[in-house]
């Protein structure tokens, strides 16, 4: 029963992994004072098959994982890896500087660095003593 609940909740929050269903890569979205960082696991996806775009405060990651051709004489006992096109949309929590976005891909992981606009970065405001105001 626990396994079935984990599978159900996992497919609801991460996208289904069932055979025949579209697949979607897992994402991590983190934030520092300086930037938003998005990491996507994309093993087996070629860099040329990836597209990253920004529209307003939505980041779009599109791509395709191509299916390997079945070899004659080979009998599969299990096929669990997913193939096909995917699209993920990430709603960004703050405005970013689109002119400084960097996307890097290596070892099956896409990293997108989205620097925050200066007006949304936390700013320290000095507090002066009321005795200094005369």
Secondary structure, DSSP 4 states (H G I P E B T S, - for coil): -HHHHHHHHHHHHH---STTS-----EEEEE-SSEEEEEEE-TT--GGGEEEEEETTEEEEEEEEPPPPPPTT---S------EEEEEEEE-SS-B-GGG-EEEEETTEEEEEEEBPGGGS--------GGG--
